[in-house]
Amino acid sequence: MPGKPGKDEDTPVIGQDTPVIGQDAPVIGQIVPGYSVPVINERAVRAAAGLLMLRGGIAYAFAIAANSGAPLKPFGIVFMADMLIRVTAGDRYSPSLALGRVIVRRQKPEWVGASQKAYAWWFGVAMAMTSCFAMGYFGAPFAAIAVLCGFCLAMLFMEASFGICVGCTLQRVFDRRNPTLYCPGGACRRGGSETEHDAAGIGRDVADPTSAAVDATAHNPLA
């Protein structure tokens, strides 16, 4: 007698850390079971930020040594193009994020909300365009260019080193209608209250069925 649909023993069980295949993928992030909004791997994002910061830091050091913004122009173009790709074509097409995913592929994903990352990346696009126009069209003095680029590098440093969620703050300020969910390190919490993510226990390690059975037996007085 054939089994019921969806109950085939050969059908793989999708865990909470497994992206859903076959659904319409969002432009930014991906659908993962147990999360109510599209999410993205925070580890890959931080790795990508570190790669960009390394490239930008080298260009910044050459610019300071030469007292000229010329060494920063190639990095500014690369940075702006990478951010634009993320927010328009999608994060899966970003060169820095692709390399970041390769670097952290053996690590367990840390899923965070994709919407706040989009806010941070749009902010990066704005900063990069401002810096590029300041260097090219407006002919701004090097001191102003150094401040703008230094601020961008500082944002990358905070993302890569400390996991500080700039996009979470931006979303709370500019999008008060939608709650900010799944921030790195529980940064979405307000006044110590739990988010939907924490209250539901989503994102925790998937429990071993054997361990769950043992716990259920231990709490059952009739067992």
N, C-alpha and C positions, 0 to 999 in steps of 0.2 A: 504494500500500500504506500503510495507516494506520500512523502512528508508534506507538511504545510509550507506554503511559500514563506521564505525568510527564516526557516528553521533548519536549513541544510547544514549538516555538520561540517561541510567543506567551506561554508561561508565564513570569511575571516571576521573576527570580532573587532570592531573599531573602538579603540580606546580614546580617552580624553585628549591625548596628545597626538592624535592622528588626524590630519586634514581630511575633509570629506572630498571624495573624488566623484566627478560626474555632475556636480551641481554648477550652476552659473557662478563663476568666481567673481568676486568684487574687484574693482580696479585696484584698490589698495587693501592689502591683507588677504586673508583666506578664511573660509568657514571651518571651524573646528567644533566637533560635538561637545556640548556642555557650556558653550559660550553664546551669549545672546546677540553679540555683534561680531563683525569681522575682526580678526586679531592678526598680529604679526609677531614673529619671534624676536624678542628683545635682545637676545644674545647676538643675533646676526646684525641688528641695527647698531648695537654698540661696537661690534667689530668693524662695520662699515665706517662709522664715525671715527674710529681710531685710524683707519687707513687714510681717510681724507685729512684728518688732522696731521698725520705724519707728512703727507705731501704738501699740505699748506704750511706747516711749520718750517720745512726746508726752504720753500719759496720765501717765506717771511724773513728768515734769517739772511738770505741773499739780498733781499730788498733793504733790510736795515744796514747791511754792510755796504751796499752801493748807494744808500740814501736815495733810492729811486723806486718807483712803483712798478717799473717794467718787469721784474721777476715775478710779480704777483699776477700779471695779466693772464698767463696760461692757466694758472690754478683757478683764477676767478671764472674763466670760461668753462673749465672742466667741472667745477663745483656747481655752477648754475645749470649746466646741461644735465648733470646727474640728478639734481633736485627736480628739474622740470620733467625728466623722464619718470620719476617716481610718482608725481602728482597727476600726470596726464596719461601716459601709456600704462603705468602701473609699476609697483615696486619690484615685481619679478623681472623687469627689464633693466633695472638699474645695475650698471657694471660694479659699483662698489658694494651694493647689497648682495649681488651674485657671488662676489669673491668672499664677502663676509659669511655667507651661508656655507661656502665650502670650508672655510676655516673652522667654523663651529659645528660642522656636520655630525661629529661624534658626541656632542653634548646634548643633554636633554633640553628641548625647547622651553623657553619661558614666554608664554603667550601674554601679550598685552594688547590693549585696544588699538586698532589701526587708525581710528578717527583722530586721536590726539597726535599721532605721528604725522598725519596729513597736515595738521595745523603747523607743526614745527617745520615741516618741509616747505610749506608755502612761505613761512617766515624766512627760511633760508633762501628761497628764490628772491624774495624782496630785498634781502640784504645783499645778495650777490649782484642783482641788477643795479642797486644803488652804488655799490663799489665799482662796478664796471663802467657805469656812466660817469662816476666821479673821476676815474682814471682817464677815460677817453674823451667823452664829449665835453665835460665841464672843465677838464684840466685842473682839478683840485690839487692843492699842495700835498706833498707827500705825507705831512703830519696827519692830515684828515684821512688819507687813504690808509695809513698805518692804524689809525684808531678803528676804522670800519672793519678792516680785515682782522685786526686783533680781536675785535668783539666776536666775529664769526668763529675764529679759532677757539676762543674761550667757550662758546656754546658747544662746539665739537668736543672739547676737552671734558666739559661737565657731563656730556652724554656718554662718552667712551669710558671715562674713569669712574664716575660716581653714579651713573644711571639716572641723573636728574632729569625729570620729565618736563621740559619746557613747554611741550605741546599740551600737557595736562592743564597748565596754568592758562595758556592761550584759549583753550576750549572753554574753560570755566568762565573766562571773561567775555568771550565773543559768542558763545552758544549756551545761553543759560537754560534753553528749553530742553536740551538733551543732557542727561547725566553723563559724567565722565567715568567710564568703567574700566576696570582691569589696568590700572596704572602700575608701573614698576615699583616693587617694594611696598605696595599698598598705599601709594601716595594719594589715591582718590579719597581716602578716609577723611571725614570731617568730624572734628571733635571726638575722635576715638571710635566713632560708629563704624560698623562694618558695611562694606559695599555689597551689592547683589552677588558679586563674585565670591566674597569671603563668606557671606551668610549661607550661601548654598553649598559651600565646601568645594566649589568648582576649581579645578586647577591643581588640586592636591594629587598626590600620587594615587594611582588606581590601586585599590586594596586587593590583596591576594584573596581569591574566593575561599581558599582553605582557612586563612586567618579569620575571614568574616564568619565562617561557619563555627569556628572555635569560639569567637567572641559571642555569637548568638547563643551557643550552648551554655557558656559561662553565665549569661544573664537570664537564662531560662530556668526557673526553680524546679520545673517539672522534668528537666533533662536528666 
